[in-house]
Amino acid sequence: MKGKEMNSLSIIHEEVTTVDRNYDTVKSTIQENLSEWSDLYMFDDTHHQIRYKTEGPLIPEVNSKTPILILLSNPHPHSVKQGMFLSPNRIGRTNPFWDTLRDTGCFEYDKKIDTAVMIKNQYQGPFRFFMAVFFPFPTEDPTHLIDFFGKKEYEKMVETSKEAIKKLIVDNKIMNIICFGKTQYDIIKRSYFTTGNYISILKNGAIIKDEIWFSENVSVYLTYPTGWRFAKNHKIMKKDNLIKIFNFITTHSKTI
């Protein structure tokens, strides 16, 4: 039973992408740039497909708390190998995201964060946190997706990922999504204009908010990237903005 339970709590699975353009170039580029993580990727030269390991979504057990989706760009290969979103780095240092979340006062849990903690809601706080990546393909940097696959394949990824995220949101009645990155925010928000110098906007204490493309009832927020640290008081700035978002969600909560 224990083994089955541990397996049921895993968020690591395989997905397949078919490369319609320049398969050989895409394959060699991935092999060259992600050689350290070669066991995560398998290539089918006959069908021009890449089978790869990825993470999420993490879907917590149902309770009465307000659901919030934490939406990241795409997984880092190291994170996939560790089996958990935003896992400790190579020297075991906790990802700064968890410190920011704790500092808001809306997430109380002082032990190691793993899938069981999040899926079984073992933390204290007013929210039930879902976690997902927008793009499932793991790279060391989100910009590598265009570099590796090219613009046309990237655009195909965008459309596939939008449908997957929409299903996650609708199936779980999620009304609030927090994007820790501009890329996924600009893709899923309702307005078409690209978000400008959003870091300056956040530094000025504002909340960046829109609605999701398919529903006026689902709110989307943009906050600092999880690893952003380009200011002396970056920890306070990241915490303060997240608190403002949480407070706004609490006072403006919607239901389906």
Helices and strands as residue ranges (DSSP letters): H 2-8, E 12-18, H 23-33, G 35-40, E 41-44, E 49-55, E 66-72, H 77-82, H 96-103, H 115-119, E 127-133, H 144-149, H 151-171, E 176-179, H 182-188, H 198-203, E 208-212, E 215-222, H 234-251
